[in-house]
Amino acid sequence: MSDDAEPLADIRDDLDRRAQVYERAAGAGPPVAGSDETGQLSVLLGADGRVHRVRLTSTWRNVLAPADLGPALVSAVASAATARLRSWAEQVADDDSTPVTRPAPPRSTSLAADLADIVSARGDRVDARHAMRSLAEMLREINAELDTALEQVQQRAAREHAGRSTDGHVRAWADGSGSPVRVEVDEGWAARAHGTNISREMTQAVHAAAAAAAAAAPASVLDGTALGAIAADVADARGLATRLGVL
């Protein structure tokens, strides 16, 4: 390895070790609890962000009205998410291990290496100036469409996806990440139902909404955005070479 490449290799290795610490913290630990402001409704939130359980106290009716149950659930999930983020940060800070650096992917599997092979095979038939003009045009297009694409991604993340419990007494709406943003409970049913049944149907509705969000999620974050076509074109060396006029 040349002296010029060694600092880049050191940066890559350091980033890999840090990434391993973050990844380990993200997947570690038991579900995290959170509750609404009254403490009458609590949830357990897993490392994957999924609601594992909803629980009501036996005295919830002394504090909450049936109409308060939905907002209380959303509040409890937000509280648990904050606690999970705090736990993740603490685990990262307390992790004094030194992970073994994972090997970098071989050059033969990289996009740059594949593109270089295509260019080499084309030899004198490559118009380098045309390729550079095409690359500059592609970069201008990316720059022009970047704000639009970001707005489209944000809109998709904020889009609500509906789900309901098996018996239909609870409906929930989740954002693109699967987190519940709104929950509605049949107030007449909740006024007479046992707390265990209410908790079960709330859990079912939240899970259904999260599943709907997952089903609607694109394979790639840029799919369907202003930059989707470019991303598809440059996903492999042959696509990039075609866009640059090398093929």
VENBELJO-V240850 format. One line per field, one symbol per residue. psi: psi as a letter, one per 40 degrees, with the letter a starting at -180 (. if undefined). A space follows every 50 residues. Layout:
psi->???
This chain:
psi->hiddddddddddddddddddddddddeiiiihiiiideedhiihhideeh hdihhiieedeediideedddddddddddddddddddddddddeheigih hiiiiideeiddddddddddddbeehgdddddddddddddddddeddddd dddddddehihiiiideeehiihiadeehhehhhhhdddddeiidddddd dddddddddddddddehidideheideddddddedidddddddeed.
